[in-house]
């Protein structure tokens, strides 16, 4: 896409892991120049995480630049402040008090940089918890999300860093709002987002259920679904599929597609509530029916009948998903390791336009020299800063 909406916006990102980087990635995808300030000498420790952390840096840092600074060195700190002079936005998701100790807190910057939009992403918004450390998994436990996800008595975190990512989305949204407000006022502002409050927002409809029902909210595996058929079924080839029937019209198509006139003609099953009342015998009947079909056969019937359905897949299956491939929804990304991989685009179309890759996740300090030159540093000054360890 040419003429990207945020092409005139410059962002300095002081971040790690997922929360801050996801906010910066969205702004970068939308066209902002996002410069990640990473610590000398080796850059963001997230780059070297093992386990599930191996995917963090490769996914959340495309379309960004990497600059290595030692913010504990007065010279490195002076470079950061010099870069701020030409920046529109600062994003940070460090532990409470970290930016203040560095002299880079909002109160220290709002007067010298009155147009700066300062996006601070923490574990908690102001309140009795605000000085606590938090992680995605911590707030999933605190908010009831883990309770809702797991079986009774077995809280289970969601299978992705959903609160980190959603919190980053809200942070980016706050920056967009602040940029719009700055157009009118000429002044920057403080944008704050937090993991716990984001998780609480996600739980809002369960809170409303509790208020309306007057009952404790059951975990998802123990819930009584609003729909009689809204289940996983195992097929003859030992695969799992999900099928939902959410209207009486879908029920008719379900019965016709799977050649079950006996179910369609059963007056007890003519409404969703009736089907719920007959669940004790109806669901075992349907499980036995699907067990006689292969996954391919069952999915073909569901698609022909225009039912909500899904094969139960794994993350690696998305690399070959026909919808993602045909819709050009995967980007070819070159990782710092040299490996090429296809990863999901930001899932928004502006007209018919996708958000493209301008540069792959940067190698450690890849843009330090070019960014400093752009800020007015001479080659000799950059060499001196490197020799002192102020920059990488």
C-alpha positions in Angstrom: 0.0 0.0 0.0 1.4 3.4 -1.0 0.8 6.6 1.1 0.4 4.7 4.3 -1.8 6.6 6.9 1.0 7.0 9.5 3.9 7.6 7.1 4.6 11.0 8.8 4.7 9.5 12.3 7.8 8.6 14.2 7.7 6.2 17.2 10.4 5.4 19.7 9.7 2.0 21.2 11.2 1.0 24.6 9.8 -2.5 25.0 10.3 -6.2 25.4 8.3 -9.5 25.0 4.8 -9.0 23.5 2.8 -6.2 25.1 4.7 -3.2 23.9 6.0 -4.8 20.7 2.5 -5.7 19.5 1.4 -2.0 19.8 4.5 -0.9 18.0 4.1 -3.5 15.2 0.5 -2.3 14.5 1.7 1.3 14.2 4.6 0.2 12.0 2.3 -1.8 9.8 0.1 1.3 9.4 3.2 3.2 8.1 4.9 4.8 11.2 8.7 4.8 11.4 9.1 2.7 14.6 12.5 2.6 16.1 13.1 0.0 18.8 15.6 1.1 21.4 17.4 -2.0 22.5 20.0 -2.4 25.3 23.7 -2.7 24.5 25.5 -4.9 23.8 23.2 -7.8 22.7 19.8 -6.2 22.2 16.4 -7.2 23.5 16.7 -10.4 25.6 13.4 -11.5 23.9 15.5 -12.3 20.9 17.1 -15.3 22.7 14.1 -16.7 24.5 13.5 -20.5 24.2 10.3 -22.5 24.4 7.2 -20.6 23.3 9.2 -17.4 23.5 11.0 -18.3 20.3 8.2 -16.8 18.3 7.9 -13.5 20.0 10.7 -11.4 18.4 10.1 -12.8 14.8 6.4 -12.0 14.8 6.1 -8.7 16.7 8.9 -6.7 15.2 8.5 -6.5 11.5 8.6 -3.0 9.8 10.7 -1.7 12.6 14.3 -0.4 13.0 16.7 -1.4 15.7 19.0 1.0 17.6 21.3 -0.1 20.4 21.6 2.3 23.3 23.0 2.0 26.8 20.4 4.1 28.7 22.4 3.8 31.9 25.2 5.8 30.3 24.6 9.6 30.3 25.7 9.7 26.7 23.3 6.9 25.6 20.5 8.7 27.5 21.4 11.9 25.7 21.1 10.1 22.3 17.6 8.9 23.3 16.5 12.4 24.2 17.9 13.7 21.0 15.9 11.1 19.1 12.8 12.2 21.0 13.1 15.7 19.7 12.0 14.4 16.3 9.6 11.8 17.5 5.8 11.9 17.8 5.2 8.9 20.0 7.0 7.0 22.8 5.9 3.5 23.7 7.1 1.7 26.8 6.1 -1.4 28.7 8.9 -1.7 31.2 8.4 -2.6 34.9 6.8 0.2 37.0 9.3 2.9 37.8 11.9 1.9 35.2 11.5 4.8 32.8 11.3 7.2 35.7 14.6 6.0 37.1 16.1 6.6 33.6 14.8 10.1 33.5 12.4 9.1 30.7 9.1 9.1 32.5 6.2 11.1 31.3 6.5 13.9 33.9 10.2 14.4 32.9 9.4 14.6 29.2 6.1 16.4 28.9 7.6 19.9 29.2 10.6 19.6 27.0 8.6 17.6 24.4 5.1 19.0 24.6 3.8 17.4 21.4 5.0 13.9 22.4 2.4 11.2 22.8 3.6 9.0 25.6 2.1 5.5 25.6 2.8 3.6 28.9 1.7 0.0 28.9 1.7 -1.6 32.4 0.3 -4.5 34.3 -2.3 -2.3 36.0 -3.9 1.1 35.7 -3.8 3.5 38.7 -5.1 1.8 41.8 -3.8 -0.4 44.7 -2.2 -2.9 42.3 -0.4 -0.4 40.0 3.1 -1.0 41.4 2.8 -4.8 41.0 4.6 -6.7 38.2 2.2 -8.5 35.9 2.3 -11.0 33.0 -0.3 -12.2 30.5 -0.7 -15.4 32.5 -0.9 -13.5 35.8 -3.9 -11.4 34.7 -5.5 -14.4 33.0 -5.6 -16.0 36.5 -6.6 -12.8 38.2 -9.5 -11.9 35.8 -11.2 -15.3 35.7 -10.2 -16.0 32.1 -8.1 -19.0 33.2 -11.0 -20.2 35.4 -13.4 -19.9 32.4 -11.0 -21.7 30.0 -10.2 -24.8 32.0 -12.4 -27.6 33.3 -13.9 -27.2 36.8 -11.1 -26.9 39.3 -8.4 -26.8 36.7 -7.8 -23.1 35.6 -6.0 -23.0 32.2 -4.5 -20.1 30.4 -5.6 -19.4 26.9 -3.4 -20.9 24.2 -1.9 -17.7 23.0 -0.8 -14.4 24.7 -4.2 -13.0 24.0 -4.1 -10.3 26.7 -0.7 -9.0 25.8 -1.8 -8.8 22.1 -5.2 -7.2 22.9 -3.6 -4.8 25.3 -1.1 -3.8 22.6 -4.0 -3.3 20.2 -5.7 -0.9 22.7 -2.4 0.9 23.2 -2.1 1.4 19.5 -5.7 2.6 19.4 -5.0 5.1 22.2 -2.0 6.4 20.2 -4.3 6.9 17.1 -6.8 8.8 19.3 -4.1 10.9 20.8 -2.7 11.7 17.3 -6.1 12.8 16.2 -6.5 15.0 19.4 -3.1 16.5 18.8 -4.3 17.7 15.4 -6.8 19.9 17.2 -4.9 20.9 20.3 -1.3 20.8 19.2 -0.5 19.0 22.5 0.7 15.5 23.2 -0.7 13.5 26.1 -0.2 10.4 28.2 -1.9 7.2 26.9 -2.1 4.4 29.4 -3.1 0.8 28.9 -2.8 -2.2 31.2 -3.0 -6.0 31.1 -5.4 -6.5 34.1 -8.0 -4.0 32.9 -7.8 -5.5 29.4 -8.4 -8.9 30.8 -11.4 -7.6 32.9 -12.8 -6.1 29.7 -12.6 -9.4 28.0 -14.6 -10.9 30.9 -17.3 -8.3 30.7 -20.0 -10.5 29.1 -19.4 -13.1 31.8 -19.8 -10.5 34.5 -23.0 -9.4 32.8 -24.2 -13.1 32.7 -23.5 -13.4 36.5 -25.5 -10.2 37.1 -28.5 -11.3 35.0 -28.6 -15.0 36.1 -27.8 -14.3 39.8 -25.6 -17.5 39.6 -21.9 -18.3 39.7 -20.5 -18.4 36.2 -19.5 -22.0 35.2 -16.3 -22.6 33.3 -16.7 -23.0 29.5 -16.3 -26.8 29.5 -19.1 -27.1 32.1 -21.4 -24.5 30.7 -24.9 -25.2 29.2 -24.5 -23.8 25.7 -27.1 -21.6 24.3 -27.2 -24.0 21.4 -28.1 -27.7 21.6 -25.5 -28.7 18.9 -22.3 -26.8 19.5 -19.7 -29.5 20.0 -16.6 -31.3 19.0 -17.1 -34.7 17.3 -14.6 -37.4 16.6 -14.7 -38.9 13.1 -14.0 -42.4 11.8 -10.4 -41.5 11.0 -9.8 -40.4 14.6 -9.9 -36.6 13.8 -11.8 -33.9 15.7 -14.2 -31.4 14.1 -16.5 -28.7 15.6 -20.0 -28.3 14.4 -22.6 -25.7 15.5 -26.3 -25.5 14.8 -27.5 -22.0 15.9 -30.9 -21.7 14.2 -33.9 -23.9 13.2 -33.0 -23.2 9.5 -29.6 -24.6 10.1 -31.1 -27.6 11.9 -33.1 -28.4 8.8 -30.0 -28.2 6.6 -28.1 -30.3 9.1 -30.7 -33.1 9.0 -31.0 -32.9 5.2 -27.2 -32.8 4.6 -26.5 -35.8 6.9 -29.6 -37.7 5.6 -31.4 -37.8 9.0 -35.1 -37.4 8.2 -35.8 -39.2 11.5 -34.4 -36.2 13.4 -36.1 -33.6 11.2 -39.5 -35.3 11.7 -39.1 -35.7 15.4 -41.4 -32.9 16.9 -39.3 -32.9 20.1 -36.4 -31.5 18.1 -38.3 -28.8 16.2 -36.8 -25.9 18.2 -33.4 -25.2 19.8 -34.9 -25.3 23.3 -36.5 -28.7 22.5 -33.1 -30.0 21.2 -31.5 -28.8 24.5 -34.1 -30.7 26.5 -33.3 -33.9 24.4 -29.6 -33.6 24.7 -29.1 -36.7 26.8 -30.0 -39.0 23.9 -29.5 -36.6 21.0 -25.8 -35.9 21.5 -24.8 -39.6 21.8 -26.7 -40.3 18.6 -24.8 -37.5 16.8 -21.5 -38.6 18.2 -22.2 -42.1 16.8 -23.2 -40.6 13.4 -20.0 -38.6 13.1 -17.9 -41.6 14.2 -19.1 -43.4 11.0 -17.8 -40.6 8.7 -14.3 -39.5 7.9 -13.3 -36.0 8.6 -13.3 -35.1 4.9 -16.8 -36.5 4.5 -18.2 -34.7 7.5 -16.7 -31.4 6.6 -17.9 -31.6 3.0 -21.5 -32.1 4.2 -21.2 -29.2 6.7 -19.9 -26.9 4.0 -22.6 -27.9 1.5 -25.3 -27.4 4.2 -23.8 -23.9 5.1 -23.3 -24.8 8.7 -20.8 -23.3 11.2 -18.0 -25.9 11.3 -14.3 -26.3 11.7 -11.6 -28.9 11.5 -9.6 -28.9 14.8 -6.1 -27.9 13.5 -2.7 -26.9 14.9 -0.8 -23.6 14.4 1.5 -25.2 11.8 -1.5 -26.1 9.7 -2.0 -22.3 9.0 1.0 -22.2 6.7 -1.0 -24.2 4.1 -4.5 -22.9 4.9 -6.3 -22.3 1.6 -8.1 -19.2 2.9 -5.0 -17.5 4.1 -3.1 -18.4 0.9 -5.8 -17.4 -1.5 -6.5 -14.2 0.4 -2.8 -13.1 0.5 -3.1 -13.0 4.3 0.5 -14.3 4.9 3.6 -12.2 4.5 7.0 -13.5 3.4 9.3 -12.5 6.3 13.0 -12.9 6.5 14.0 -13.6 10.1 17.3 -12.3 11.7 18.5 -16.0 11.6 18.2 -15.9 7.8 15.2 -18.2 7.7 12.3 -17.3 5.5 8.7 -17.8 6.8 5.2 -16.8 6.1 3.5 -15.0 9.0 0.0 -13.4 9.3 -0.6 -9.8 8.1 -2.5 -7.4 10.3 -6.1 -8.6 9.6 -7.6 -5.3 8.4 -8.3 -4.4 4.8 -8.4 -0.7 3.9 -10.6 -0.8 0.8 -9.0 -3.7 -1.0 -5.5 -3.0 0.3 -3.4 -5.1 2.6 -0.7 -3.9 5.0 2.6 -4.9 3.4 6.0 -5.8 4.7 8.5 -2.9 4.4 11.3 -4.6 6.3 11.7 -7.8 8.1 12.4 -7.9 11.9 15.8 -6.1 12.2 19.0 -7.7 13.3 20.6 -6.4 16.5 21.4 -2.7 16.1 20.9 -2.9 12.4 19.8 0.8 12.1 21.9 2.4 14.8 24.3 4.2 12.5 21.7 5.3 10.0 19.3 6.6 12.7 22.0 8.5 14.5 23.2 10.0 11.2 19.6 11.1 10.5 19.6 12.8 13.9 22.7 14.8 13.0 25.5 12.8 14.5 28.7 12.8 12.5 30.6 9.6 11.7 33.3 10.7 14.2 30.7 11.3 16.9 29.1 7.9 16.3 32.5 6.2 16.5 33.2 7.9 19.8 29.8 6.9 21.2 30.5 3.3 20.1 34.0 3.3 21.7 32.5 4.5 25.0 29.8 1.8 24.9 27.0 4.4 24.9 25.7 2.9 21.6 26.0 -0.5 20.1 
